[in-house]
Amino acid sequence: MNLTQAEAKGFWPVYQAYQQDMRDINERLGKVVAEYAKAYHKGSANNETAKRLVEEALAIEEAEVRLKRSYLPRLEKVLPETKVARYLQIETKIRA
């Protein structure tokens, strides 16, 4: 992202905190993926299981968006808007 020294000094602590807060979300996502894979290997998930997994996956996405929004003011304090946008774009691509 071509951070200046001053930007890097402010950015990396925010980044580390964000990654720490993402752990719970990542764990939830891992459980959903594992449960879906287990159901898939058995043949298929029943409607109730499929609905529950979809609802949980959407709840995880919503939690991730809320977390990103909560970090936005902290990022804006240490980076110009163009670099905030680039960082969020990179995070989104990594998660895809």
Backbone as ProteinMPNN parsed JSONL, in Angstrom:
{"seq_chain_A": "MNLTQAEAKGFWPVYQAYQQDMRDINERLGKVVAEYAKAYHKGSANNETAKRLVEEALAIEEAEVRLKRSYLPRLEKVLPETKVARYLQIETKIRA", "coords_chain_A": {"N_chain_A": [[0.824, -1.203, 0.0], [2.165, 1.08, 0.01], [2.876, 2.703, 2.351], [3.682, 5.588, 4.251], [6.254, 6.228, 6.718], [5.06, 7.371, 8.972], [2.358, 6.779, 8.507], [2.462, 3.975, 8.539], [3.233, 3.523, 11.179], [0.91, 4.239, 12.556], [-0.974, 2.619, 11.289], [-0.358, -0.224, 11.512], [-0.798, -1.103, 14.248], [-3.613, -0.797, 14.355], [-4.38, -2.523, 12.335], [-3.479, -4.99, 13.421], [-5.152, -5.2, 15.664], [-7.637, -5.328, 14.392], [-7.381, -7.748, 12.972], [-7.195, -9.486, 15.129], [-9.761, -9.174, 16.228], [-11.181, -10.266, 14.145], [-10.86, -12.953, 14.442], [-12.873, -14.406, 15.878], [-14.984, -14.237, 14.06], [-13.843, -15.568, 11.892], [-13.585, -18.119, 13.006], [-16.274, -18.819, 13.372], [-17.073, -18.86, 10.68], [-15.456, -20.923, 9.714], [-16.58, -23.1, 11.062], [-19.13, -23.224, 9.882], [-18.459, -23.775, 7.215], [-17.191, -26.252, 7.557], [-19.323, -27.778, 8.568], [-21.089, -27.677, 6.409], [-19.53, -29.012, 4.477], [-19.384, -31.529, 5.64], [-22.09, -32.311, 5.553], [-22.431, -32.293, 2.788], [-20.709, -34.349, 1.957], [-22.068, -36.485, 2.988], [-24.107, -36.752, 1.264], [-26.287, -34.919, 0.957], [-27.582, -31.924, 2.421], [-30.373, -31.63, 4.611], [-33.401, -29.664, 4.268], [-33.797, -28.105, 6.579], [-31.238, -28.021, 7.779], [-29.78, -26.834, 5.694], [-31.052, -24.317, 5.539], [-30.434, -23.29, 8.078], [-27.628, -23.15, 7.909], [-27.313, -21.305, 5.821], [-28.501, -19.044, 6.994], [-26.728, -18.652, 9.141], [-24.344, -18.167, 7.727], [-25.01, -15.742, 6.477], [-25.365, -14.153, 8.745], [-22.761, -14.119, 9.669], [-21.492, -12.701, 7.609], [-22.767, -10.231, 7.984], [-21.802, -9.592, 10.532], [-19.119, -9.266, 9.949], [-19.196, -6.999, 8.288], [-20.184, -5.12, 10.126], [-18.003, -5.071, 11.88], [-15.957, -4.067, 10.195], [-17.035, -1.515, 9.711], [-16.893, -0.497, 12.286], [-14.188, -0.188, 12.611], [-13.525, 1.721, 10.787], [-13.424, 4.58, 11.573], [-11.046, 4.519, 13.088], [-9.151, 3.753, 11.203], [-9.353, 5.904, 9.457], [-8.208, 7.886, 10.959], [-5.508, 7.402, 10.789], [-4.777, 6.991, 8.174], [-4.953, 8.331, 4.796], [-8.041, 8.769, 2.978], [-7.948, 7.455, 0.474], [-6.125, 5.394, 0.884], [-7.343, 4.026, 2.938], [-9.571, 3.046, 1.58], [-8.255, 1.405, -0.267], [-7.035, -0.456, 1.453], [-9.33, -1.724, 2.559], [-10.337, -2.827, 0.225], [-8.317, -4.667, -0.386], [-8.54, -6.367, 1.856], [-11.092, -7.41, 1.359], [-10.659, -8.814, -1.038], [-8.833, -10.748, -0.178], [-10.44, -12.224, 1.522], [-12.2, -13.371, -0.208]], "CA_chain_A": [[0.0, 0.0, 0.0], [3.079, 2.218, -0.008], [2.647, 3.548, 3.52], [4.795, 6.362, 4.78], [6.612, 5.762, 8.062], [4.036, 7.844, 9.912], [1.148, 5.991, 8.266], [2.718, 2.605, 9.004], [3.244, 3.546, 12.647], [-0.481, 4.261, 13.003], [-1.776, 1.571, 10.659], [-0.12, -1.604, 11.936], [-1.538, -1.469, 15.467], [-5.037, -0.921, 14.018], [-4.47, -3.763, 11.563], [-3.348, -6.126, 14.342], [-6.379, -5.257, 16.468], [-8.701, -5.791, 13.495], [-7.176, -9.177, 12.733], [-7.552, -10.17, 16.379], [-11.224, -9.17, 16.321], [-11.703, -11.12, 13.076], [-10.695, -14.371, 14.793], [-14.175, -15.003, 16.198], [-15.731, -14.347, 12.807], [-13.214, -16.64, 11.122], [-13.938, -19.395, 13.636], [-17.674, -19.092, 13.017], [-17.104, -19.211, 9.264], [-14.859, -22.249, 9.589], [-17.556, -24.093, 11.522], [-20.18, -23.333, 8.864], [-17.88, -24.464, 6.062], [-16.985, -27.656, 7.941], [-20.622, -28.441, 8.669], [-21.596, -27.838, 5.046], [-18.735, -30.062, 3.839], [-19.809, -32.801, 6.238], [-23.404, -32.625, 4.98], [-22.227, -32.554, 1.359], [-20.106, -35.676, 1.804], [-23.087, -37.483, 3.331], [-25.056, -36.815, 0.149], [-26.858, -33.573, 0.886], [-28.153, -31.427, 3.673], [-31.826, -31.477, 4.538], [-33.81, -28.262, 4.165], [-33.591, -27.426, 7.86], [-29.799, -27.777, 7.922], [-29.393, -25.861, 4.672], [-31.557, -23.002, 5.946], [-29.658, -22.848, 9.239], [-26.289, -22.79, 7.442], [-27.43, -20.048, 5.065], [-28.744, -17.969, 7.967], [-25.481, -18.406, 9.877], [-23.403, -17.543, 6.796], [-25.41, -14.336, 6.325], [-25.076, -13.486, 10.021], [-21.309, -13.926, 9.7], [-21.209, -11.58, 6.704], [-23.223, -9.008, 8.651], [-20.864, -9.317, 11.626], [-17.891, -8.758, 9.341], [-19.46, -5.62, 7.852], [-20.237, -4.291, 11.345], [-16.637, -4.912, 12.379], [-15.275, -3.127, 9.3], [-17.559, -0.166, 9.983], [-16.412, -0.045, 13.597], [-12.769, 0.158, 12.475], [-13.367, 2.81, 9.827], [-12.898, 5.81, 12.175], [-9.65, 4.316, 13.501], [-8.339, 3.768, 9.989], [-9.361, 7.268, 8.914], [-7.312, 8.72, 11.769], [-4.097, 7.125, 10.513], [-4.537, 6.889, 6.733], [-5.845, 9.105, 3.929], [-9.191, 7.988, 2.503], [-7.59, 6.576, -0.646], [-5.456, 4.205, 1.42], [-8.372, 3.28, 3.676], [-10.338, 2.325, 0.56], [-7.388, 0.351, -0.812], [-6.901, -1.498, 2.473], [-10.581, -2.484, 2.623], [-10.405, -3.599, -1.014], [-7.397, -5.798, -0.219], [-9.161, -7.29, 2.823], [-12.206, -8.078, 0.688], [-10.113, -9.783, -1.996], [-8.235, -11.844, 0.586], [-11.525, -13.022, 2.105], [-13.007, -14.002, -1.271]], "C_chain_A": [[0.858, 1.253, 0.0], [2.812, 3.192, 1.129], [3.894, 4.351, 3.842], [5.134, 5.802, 6.16], [5.551, 6.156, 9.079], [2.745, 7.042, 9.75], [1.314, 4.573, 8.801], [2.679, 2.525, 10.528], [1.82, 3.537, 13.202], [-1.291, 3.075, 12.505], [-1.586, 0.197, 11.291], [-0.772, -1.972, 13.261], [-3.047, -1.635, 15.217], [-5.26, -2.225, 13.259], [-4.422, -4.98, 12.485], [-4.608, -6.291, 15.187], [-7.541, -5.79, 15.631], [-8.582, -7.293, 13.253], [-7.531, -9.998, 13.971], [-9.075, -10.266, 16.514], [-11.873, -10.057, 15.249], [-11.63, -12.603, 13.44], [-12.026, -15.049, 15.096], [-15.004, -15.223, 14.936], [-15.163, -15.484, 11.965], [-13.544, -18.016, 11.691], [-15.377, -19.785, 13.301], [-17.775, -19.555, 11.566], [-16.535, -20.613, 9.04], [-15.818, -23.349, 10.002], [-18.662, -24.302, 10.493], [-19.659, -24.108, 7.657], [-17.697, -25.95, 6.37], [-18.308, -28.412, 8.011], [-21.235, -28.663, 7.288], [-20.86, -28.976, 4.338], [-19.146, -31.44, 4.355], [-21.153, -33.242, 5.645], [-23.271, -33.001, 3.505], [-21.681, -33.961, 1.14], [-21.069, -36.798, 2.181], [-24.101, -37.644, 2.203], [-25.73, -35.487, -0.083], [-27.388, -33.199, 2.258], [-29.667, -31.383, 3.521], [-32.159, -29.985, 4.539], [-33.537, -27.49, 5.443], [-32.115, -27.08, 8.067], [-29.336, -26.722, 6.935], [-29.83, -24.455, 5.066], [-30.731, -22.445, 7.1], [-28.255, -22.402, 8.818], [-26.298, -21.49, 6.648], [-27.624, -18.879, 6.023], [-27.469, -17.633, 8.739], [-24.441, -17.74, 8.98], [-23.727, -16.064, 6.6], [-25.14, -13.548, 7.602], [-23.579, -13.211, 10.147], [-20.92, -12.76, 8.803], [-21.607, -10.257, 7.34], [-22.276, -8.624, 9.782], [-19.561, -8.747, 11.081], [-18.061, -7.311, 8.881], [-19.513, -4.684, 9.063], [-18.835, -4.04, 11.894], [-15.857, -3.931, 11.51], [-15.734, -1.699, 9.572], [-17.021, 0.376, 11.307], [-14.941, 0.371, 13.54], [-12.536, 1.346, 11.547], [-12.849, 4.101, 10.461], [-11.434, 5.684, 12.601], [-8.717, 4.345, 12.292], [-8.232, 5.178, 9.419], [-8.474, 8.211, 9.715], [-5.855, 8.553, 11.36], [-3.754, 7.05, 9.028], [-5.425, 7.859, 5.968], [-6.932, 8.184, 3.371], [-8.837, 7.03, 1.37], [-6.928, 5.293, -0.147], [-6.397, 3.381, 2.293], [-9.166, 2.431, 2.684], [-9.52, 1.17, -0.009], [-7.238, -0.792, 0.188], [-8.168, -2.353, 2.538], [-10.776, -3.334, 1.368], [-9.514, -4.84, -0.913], [-7.99, -6.826, 0.737], [-10.288, -8.085, 2.166], [-11.698, -9.137, -0.282], [-9.508, -10.981, -1.279], [-9.319, -12.777, 1.102], [-12.326, -13.78, 1.055], [-12.539, -15.409, -1.593]], "O_chain_A": [[0.334, 2.367, -0.009], [2.551, 4.372, 0.895], [5.016, 3.86, 3.721], [4.383, 4.993, 6.706], [5.188, 5.36, 9.945], [2.113, 6.67, 10.739], [0.41, 4.036, 9.442], [2.151, 1.568, 11.093], [1.558, 2.89, 14.216], [-2.181, 2.582, 13.199], [-2.572, -0.483, 11.578], [-1.268, -3.091, 13.385], [-3.68, -2.514, 15.802], [-6.225, -2.944, 13.52], [-5.232, -5.897, 12.347], [-5.072, -7.412, 15.396], [-8.333, -6.604, 16.105], [-9.574, -8.02, 13.322], [-8.103, -11.082, 13.859], [-9.608, -11.317, 16.872], [-12.989, -10.542, 15.436], [-12.283, -13.424, 12.796], [-12.277, -16.155, 14.617], [-15.643, -16.263, 14.77], [-15.915, -16.272, 11.392], [-13.758, -18.968, 10.941], [-15.658, -20.942, 12.986], [-18.474, -20.521, 11.261], [-17.081, -21.392, 8.259], [-15.869, -24.406, 9.374], [-19.083, -25.435, 10.257], [-20.34, -24.994, 7.14], [-18.011, -26.804, 5.541], [-18.4, -29.555, 7.563], [-21.83, -29.709, 7.027], [-21.484, -29.807, 3.677], [-19.242, -32.396, 3.586], [-21.327, -34.405, 5.282], [-23.932, -33.927, 3.036], [-22.133, -34.678, 0.248], [-20.902, -37.936, 1.741], [-24.877, -38.599, 2.208], [-25.743, -34.982, -1.205], [-27.608, -34.046, 3.124], [-30.181, -31.129, 2.431], [-31.29, -29.148, 4.783], [-33.092, -26.343, 5.394], [-31.788, -25.969, 8.483], [-28.583, -25.817, 7.295], [-29.057, -23.505, 4.937], [-30.371, -21.267, 7.101], [-27.751, -21.394, 9.31], [-25.394, -20.667, 6.789], [-26.98, -17.84, 5.876], [-27.168, -16.461, 8.965], [-23.73, -16.84, 9.427], [-22.823, -15.229, 6.561], [-24.726, -12.39, 7.536], [-23.182, -12.173, 10.678], [-20.108, -11.922, 9.192], [-20.873, -9.273, 7.248], [-21.981, -7.443, 9.964], [-18.97, -7.849, 11.682], [-17.162, -6.491, 9.067], [-18.954, -3.587, 9.029], [-18.518, -2.93, 12.321], [-15.169, -3.055, 12.034], [-14.916, -0.783, 9.653], [-16.731, 1.566, 11.427], [-14.501, 1.197, 14.34], [-11.444, 1.914, 11.536], [-11.902, 4.682, 9.931], [-10.67, 6.642, 12.485], [-7.621, 4.901, 12.36], [-7.17, 5.598, 8.959], [-8.034, 9.235, 9.192], [-5.049, 9.462, 11.561], [-2.579, 7.045, 8.66], [-6.523, 8.183, 6.42], [-6.753, 6.968, 3.305], [-9.362, 5.919, 1.31], [-7.155, 4.221, -0.708], [-6.255, 2.161, 2.373], [-9.404, 1.246, 2.919], [-10.046, 0.075, -0.209], [-7.306, -1.962, -0.188], [-8.081, -3.58, 2.569], [-11.32, -4.436, 1.441], [-9.916, -5.933, -1.311], [-7.95, -8.025, 0.461], [-10.42, -9.289, 2.391], [-12.246, -10.238, -0.342], [-9.659, -12.115, -1.734], [-9.133, -13.994, 1.116], [-13.049, -14.722, 1.382], [-13.113, -16.067, -2.46]]}, "name": "protein", "num_of_chains": 1, "seq": "MNLTQAEAKGFWPVYQAYQQDMRDINERLGKVVAEYAKAYHKGSANNETAKRLVEEALAIEEAEVRLKRSYLPRLEKVLPETKVARYLQIETKIRA"}
